[in-house]
């Protein structure tokens, strides 16, 4: 579990991070978001085989897991063959959790190479208009 803030993700730079996910387990990356309108995007690949991926929204740490909202249902990704890209728009403040699930694999541990980015919306105020 790696709780991250928007500022920490913005300081990621271009480097990739790596997760090691043992067989029959999963890893989560909770991202605490305190402002609406942001876009959280991700790119990941896995080695040696596929990994399952999901994104869940939680209003606060106290919110029971059965009341969390599934934004992207658990999907098996062939991320060992192609890079997976995606994004989610922040509509509410809270915790957006990326889940990398290897519970279907009984013997093979996986490495997931990922990169996260957060974009703030560009708000045009017309100030450069003559």
ABEGO torsion letter per residue (X at the ends): XBBBBAAAAAAAEABBBBBBBBBGBBBBBBBBBABBGBBBBBBBBBOABBBBBBBBBBABAABBAAABBBABBBBBBBAAABBBBBBBBBABBEBBBBBBBAAABAABBBBBBBBBBBBBBBBBAGAABX
